Structure formats: C-alpha cells, structure tokens
Amino acid sequence: MSRPARPALALPPWLAHTLRAQRGPVPWSAVVRGALAAGPLLLVAVLAGRASLGVVAAIAAMLAGINDRPGSRRVSVHRLGVPALAGAVGLFAGTMAGDRLGAVPLTLLLTGLGLFAGGISAVGPVASAAGTQLLVASAIGAGMPLPESGWLRALAYLGGAAWLLGLRLALPTPGSLVGDFRFDGERDAVADVYDAVADLLDAVGTRHATARRVALTAALDHAQDALTGPRLRRYASSSTERRLHAQYAAALPLAEAATALAWAGEAVPARASEGPRRLAAAVRGNTHTGPLPAPSRSAPALRALDDALLHAAEAFDRGRGNRDLHTRRRTAADLARSVFGAGGREYGLRVALCFGASAAIAQALHHTQWYGQHEHWYWLPATAVFLVKPDLGPLASRVLCRAAGTVLGALLFAGFAAVLPRPEGLIALVALSGALIPVATRHFAAQTAVVTVLVLALVMVGGEPQASVSRIGETLLACAIVLVVGHLPMPGQRGGGVRSRLATADRAAHAYLAHVLRESEATSARREADAPRMPYGPNPPRTDSRAARWTLRREAYRALAEARTANALAAAELPALARHTEGADEVVATLEQLVDATTACAVHLDDSGRLTPWHTDRLTELLEELAEKRDRAGLHGPRGPASTDVPLAG
C-alpha cells in the first residue's frame, strides 16, 4: 500500500516573493547600451584628468540604465529624461547645502526633500523614479566631497544621463529594421495587443481566461503608453505613426468583443483567434493583412468580433481610420489627489523619516570618525531611499535582497580590487557592470550586487580607498532603519497606497458602468422615436459615445491593473503589515468582474439596442457583492450607479 504524498511546503508570501525572479529573453540591445554608457564616460574623464566628473556622469548613466526598460524611443525620453532632470536638481541642491549648512540644518533640509519626493512618487512610475534620483543625488551631493562646483556637477550628471538616452535613440533594436526606424517599440507594443486578444479568445471557457484578460489589459496599457509618449507636435506627424495609431484603435473593439466572450464563458470556434494573430503578424512585419477568416456570427459578441475584424482589415489596408488613443491627460486635481491623498501622505512620511534618520546617523558616524579616513557618508541615506520604495517589492523582500546583494557585491569587488590594475581594470569592471544591469533588474538582490560592484569601482577610481566592509555595515544599518520606520504607526489608516489605488479603480469602474447605462437609455429613446421609420432593429450607437466608452473602459482596466499590483505587493508583506489590506484582493476581483460584465453589456447593447433583464440582474448582484466586500475590508467607495439617477433597467 503506497503512502499518501506529502503536501508541498508552502513558503510564506514574503519569503516566496524574495525568491521570485522575472523571466524572459536577454535584452541584448540594452546590454550593449549599458556596456557603452558608464565605462566609456569614465574612461574619457580619466584621460582628460577629470576623474571626479567622470564618476558623477557614470553614476547618472547607471541610474538611467536602471530605468532603461523595454518600450518605444519616445517613451524612453520621458522615462529617462525626467528622473535625470530631478537628479541634477538634487545633486546641485545637495552640493550647495553640504557646503553651506551644518549637520542639523542639512538633516532638516534632506528630511523635507524626502517628504516632497515621497509625495510625488505616488503619482506614477516616472514620478517615483524622479523622486528616487532626487534623493539619491542630493545625498551624493551633500556626502561626496568633490573639487567641482555644484553647477558643474549637475551638468556632468545631465551629460551622463543624456549619453545613455542618446544611445537609446540612436542604436538599432531588433524591431527597428522593419519599417520606420523610429517606431520599433510602438510596433511591437501594438502587435502584442493583437496577440493578447488571440490568446484570450483561445482561453475562452477555460480556467486561464482571467489571466489572459489581465495580460490583455497589460498589453493595452503598454501600447497606450508607447504611443502617447512626449512629442514636439500635438498629433502624429508621419504616415507610419498615423498608421500605428489607427492599428491600435482598431484593436479596441476586438479587445472589447474578446472580453465579452470571456465573460460569457462559452467556448468559441478555434478559427476565432486566427484573425487577430494575422493582424499581429502584419503589424510586426509592416505588411498587409491578406484575407482574414470570418468567425461565426451566432452570438452578439461573435458578431461584434466579426465586425471588429472587418474594420481592422480596412484600417490596416488603407492606413486610415480612427486614430484616437482613448486616453485623457491627468488634471491638476488628479495629481493633487495622488500627492496629498492617503497613499501620498503615508509614503511621503515614511520616506522623510527614513531619509532624514539615515542622513542624521550617517553624519554622526562621519563626525565621530567611524568611517575611518574617507569623508563619504552618502551610502547610508542613498541605500535607505531604495529600501523604502514600495514599487521595488514588499518591505521584507527589499531588505533581505538589499542585504544579500550588498554583501555579495562588496565581497566580489574586494576580490576584483585585489587583482585588477588601476584604473584601467576598474574602468573595465564598470563597463561590465553596466552591461549586466539590464539582466540583473530581474531580481532586486542581483541588481543590488551589480550596482554595488559598479559604485565601489567608481568611487575607487575617484580616489576613495577600498570600502567594502563599511558599505556592508552601512547597508545593514539602513535595513534596520527602514524596518523600524516601516512598522511605525502613521496618521490615518495603514495601507494607504492600496486604499488609494482601490478608490481610483472604484471610481473608474462606476464611471464606466454609468456611461454604458446612460448609453442604453439613449439608445432605447432613439429607437422609440424612430420606430415608425425603423421597425426592424436598433439605431447604431453614436461614434462619439462609443469613443467615450472606450476611453472610460481603458481607464477602468488600467486603474484595476494598478490596484491589483499594489495589492499583490501589500499581500506579500510581513503579517504585521499585510493584515492592514486583508480583503482588498476580493474587492479588486469583484471590481474586475463588474467591469467585464459592463463590457459584455456594452457589446450586447451595440447588437440589440437594449439590455436584457439577465444583464441588469447580474450587474445588480455584482454591485451588491462589491458593497458587501468593500464594507468587510473597511473600504468606502463612491455611490454606485444603482443609487444615482441612472437606473439598472433594460
């Protein structure tokens, strides 16, 4: 008689997250850019006799390399340029303050900068990167004595980041050899949307449907960001860019129909996904689509899918069509709500406390000669900045990875420093580390190890003695500071970041639902008015109404994706912190079901002109379930459409 299998040992969420690493192909183009960034800059500066400026430029190139993620060239200008500008400002301010202020006023100033940078980090990923570079550069400016003035250091910092950005814009990437060189990232992003639609259609009626719908949302978000990056002109200025905009817009009704089919849960014919896959291949190859297989038209969502394929084929072949990206600029009120809301306040206070406390302790240790002979005390506050950032992972995961990565990196550098010639060997080590950063970003510990080797090599080229042991001690001290501050009680409710994201998603979902219900009423009214003239079918929805609906749908799904990510990170915290956001995952799941149901209602409305009692009953059930789960989790959202002037009626 065989023994029953023992259940697999389940790791606690905070430890499982620590051991998890991202996967994917090696980004060789980013590896080449990393090798050509910090190392060559340092070499030129050393040959010119300005090693200290080369160190500053190489640090800027390193930080820009950490932000150098896959995407379009246009988005890279925003993703790399804005944080670099913030870093230059921080370096200048830190240098001026370090030269003119005593320890106490300097600590107060850095604490205020931490409060400001923490607040703006709640706006989004680019703002978070800008806040990070502002604080790291201000700590370097105040704690790294260099012979150059503040403005010259700031120019060197901007030059280092601009060098990497120039490499990003000038060097070819795998997708740039097809069509227009400028739009490789946009082309891949739009093609990924069509592939995600096909994957969702293949998963309809299976347990993978929800995960594929989440992947479709991520693909649409990525494509939207790639196409809406900064530009000199307000509108697309080339035929290639206008064609890509039209191809993206043509994917939205396909995504809507696929989501409605997934919500219904009934398996679709296998050939339904062939059309989107051919469209994806046409985008990547910059070719015409050719004939597309027509799916079955036996259900409203299948008819919507067929119509969307026909419109997509027309947009592809003619290069014209709706080029609206269905996105809205964030207003000043939206930005203020993010900065001064629960998430911004809580994060700002924690960053200010961590950064200010680490700066104060670092200066105290510096003035008591704990550092030995060297005068650089920036490592402790700079380390605290990275550790306190929630978008780099849960607190326990960040601390463990940072400690392990620093120890590994410091030991590796000690070995290299013992055998490498100076400065040429150290410069080669900087170039190698820069090339490894794009691969190391898949795990925070690996990234920390590579960055530690790079920074220690830089400061040794700049004239600082070998400091591996002190760097390990300062990192462990920063870990202790962040752990203590991370568990301190704060004004208001804990989990402010998750609650803020949930509130935004709740508002977006209800706005989308309210629009669809108003659209239902308007369609019914038009049908009744035109009944004598059009007795056999509903009036088609107005183009402006459908465009507004797609904009609201995109905002709802994007907000839900951000809420899902924030909640996943919060759930992987230590139990003392994770308990403050318990139940949030159920609220997110119910909101996603509500938005999926709203999408299915919109597709049915386009087909028949009115909602059935079954649709309205399902919406009512989801709204009641949402209210119950929201109350159970201690969350409070806006009034739902059921309590507004928009009735849930067919």
Salt bridges, closest charged atoms under 4 A:
ASP68 OD2 - ARG33 NE 2.84
ASP68 OD1 - ARG168 NE 3.97
GLU148 OE2 - ARG50 NH2 3.50
ASP180 OD2 - ARG182 NH2 2.84
ASP184 OD1 - ARG73 NH1 2.46
GLU186 OE2 - ARG74 NH1 3.44
ASP192 OD1 - ARG284 NH2 2.50
ASP195 OD1 - ARG277 NH1 3.89
ASP195 OD2 - ARG284 NH1 2.70
ASP199 OD1 - ARG277 NH2 2.66
ASP202 OD2 - ARG277 NH2 2.93
ASP221 OD1 - ARG554 NH1 2.84
ASP221 OD1 - ARG558 NE 3.75
ASP225 OD1 - ARG558 NH2 3.04
GLU241 OE2 - ARG74 NH1 3.09
GLU241 OE2 - ARG231 NH2 2.08
GLU241 OE2 - HIS245 NE2 3.81
GLU256 OE1 - ARG549 NH2 3.00
ASP306 OD2 - ARG297 NH1 2.72
ASP307 OD1 - ARG297 NH1 3.18
GLU314 OE2 - ARG318 NH1 3.28
ASP317 OD1 - HIS288 ND1 3.56
ASP324 OD2 - HIS326 ND1 3.46
ASP334 OD1 - ARG337 NH1 3.02
GLU346 OE2 - ARG350 NE 3.61
GLU346 OE2 - ARG494 NE 3.90
ASP391 OD1 - LYS389 NZ 3.37
GLU464 OE2 - HIS374 ND1 3.47
GLU464 OE1 - HIS376 ND1 3.82
GLU464 OE2 - ARG471 NH2 3.04
GLU474 OE1 - ARG471 NH1 3.11
ASP506 OD1 - HIS510 ND1 3.14
ASP506 OD2 - ARG630 NH1 2.41
GLU519 OE1 - ARG549 NH1 2.93
ASP530 OD1 - ARG533 NH2 2.44
ASP544 OD1 - ARG542 NE 3.48
GLU555 OE2 - ARG328 NE 2.71
GLU586 OE1 - ARG632 NH1 3.39
GLU592 OE2 - ARG213 NH2 3.61
GLU592 OE1 - ARG564 NH2 2.50
ASP596 OD1 - ARG213 NE 3.44
ASP606 OD2 - ARG546 NH2 2.98
ASP606 OD2 - ARG549 NH2 2.85
ASP607 OD2 - ARG303 NH2 2.79
GLU621 OE1 - ARG618 NH1 3.33
GLU625 OE2 - LYS629 NZ 2.80
GLU628 OE2 - ARG632 NH2 2.90
